[in-house]
Amino acid sequence: MRMKDSPEPHQPGMVPPGSENKVMHVSFRIGDTKLMASDGMCTGKPSFQGFSLSITAKDAAEADRFFAGLSDGGKVQMPLGKTFYSPRFGMVADRFGVSWMVMSDFPPGCETMGDLLKSRPAEH
């Protein structure tokens, strides 16, 4: 719901001019969890520092798509590539400045980092 779509009028001064299209309330589900968000009081400049969001893709191709989308207009912090724990891992700040860690899921048969390490041939 956008600020302008509120079923009740806002208190005077509550919504600064030009903020009518800002998000008042939004909710979405990830599995059984409901996430809610808002543009808040519509003042100040957002600052996304000191944290990163992580998204795990089902495979390397999906990770490539996620990374490409997030890096469009953003800044790559660590290029997407193969690591010892994932076929794809990379870090990027999106066009809004939110930092993301993108990785592809463990290969079939591996549920944990330990499983993955055990499945790798020993190096001599």
C-alpha positions in Angstrom: 0.0 0.0 0.0 1.3 3.4 -0.9 1.0 6.4 1.3 -1.6 7.9 -1.0 -3.7 4.7 -0.8 -4.3 4.9 3.0 -8.0 4.3 3.9 -7.7 7.0 6.6 -6.4 10.5 6.2 -2.8 11.1 7.5 -2.2 13.5 10.4 -1.1 16.9 9.2 2.6 16.9 8.5 2.9 13.1 8.7 3.6 12.6 5.0 6.0 15.1 3.5 5.0 16.5 0.1 6.3 14.3 -2.7 6.0 11.2 -0.6 2.6 10.1 -1.8 4.0 7.2 -3.8 6.3 5.9 -1.0 5.5 2.5 0.4 3.4 2.7 3.6 3.1 -1.1 4.2 4.1 -4.1 2.2 4.3 -7.8 3.1 5.6 -10.9 1.4 6.3 -14.5 2.4 9.4 -16.5 2.3 8.3 -20.0 3.1 6.1 -19.7 6.2 7.6 -16.4 7.3 5.9 -13.1 6.7 8.2 -10.2 6.1 6.9 -6.6 6.3 8.5 -3.4 5.1 7.9 0.3 4.8 9.5 3.5 3.6 9.0 4.7 7.2 8.6 8.3 7.8 9.8 9.2 4.3 12.5 11.5 5.6 16.3 11.4 5.4 18.5 9.5 3.1 18.7 5.7 3.5 22.0 4.3 4.6 22.6 0.5 4.2 25.9 0.0 6.1 27.1 -2.7 8.4 25.2 -5.7 7.0 24.7 -7.8 3.9 21.7 -9.8 2.8 22.4 -13.3 1.5 20.5 -15.2 -1.2 21.1 -18.8 -2.1 20.3 -19.9 -5.7 19.3 -23.4 -6.6 22.2 -23.7 -9.0 25.0 -21.8 -10.7 22.9 -20.5 -13.6 20.3 -19.0 -11.2 23.1 -17.5 -9.1 24.4 -15.9 -12.3 21.0 -14.4 -13.0 20.6 -13.1 -9.4 24.1 -11.5 -9.5 23.5 -9.9 -12.9 20.3 -8.4 -11.8 21.6 -7.1 -8.5 24.8 -5.7 -10.1 22.9 -3.8 -12.8 23.4 -0.2 -11.7 25.2 -1.4 -8.6 28.9 -2.1 -7.6 30.5 -5.5 -7.6 32.4 -6.0 -4.4 33.6 -9.5 -5.1 33.1 -11.0 -8.6 30.9 -14.1 -8.8 33.1 -17.2 -9.1 33.8 -20.6 -7.9 35.0 -21.1 -4.3 35.8 -24.2 -2.2 32.3 -24.1 -0.7 30.2 -23.2 -3.7 30.2 -23.3 -7.5 29.2 -19.6 -7.4 29.8 -17.0 -4.7 30.0 -13.2 -5.1 29.2 -10.0 -3.3 27.6 -6.9 -4.8 26.0 -3.7 -3.6 22.8 -3.1 -5.6 21.7 0.2 -7.1 20.2 1.2 -3.8 23.4 0.5 -1.8 22.2 -2.7 -0.2 25.0 -5.3 0.0 24.3 -8.8 -1.1 26.1 -12.1 -0.9 25.0 -14.4 -3.8 25.8 -18.1 -3.8 24.5 -21.3 -5.4 23.3 -24.1 -3.3 25.4 -27.1 -2.3 25.5 -29.8 -5.0 23.2 -32.8 -4.6 24.2 -35.1 -1.7 25.8 -32.3 0.3 23.7 -30.6 3.1 26.5 -28.9 5.0 30.0 -27.4 4.4 31.4 -30.6 6.1 29.6 -32.8 3.5 31.0 -30.7 0.7 34.5 -30.9 2.0 34.3 -34.7 2.5 33.0 -35.2 -1.1 36.1 -33.4 -2.5 39.1 -35.6 -3.5 42.1 -35.2 -1.2 44.9 -33.1 -2.6 48.4 -34.4 -2.3 
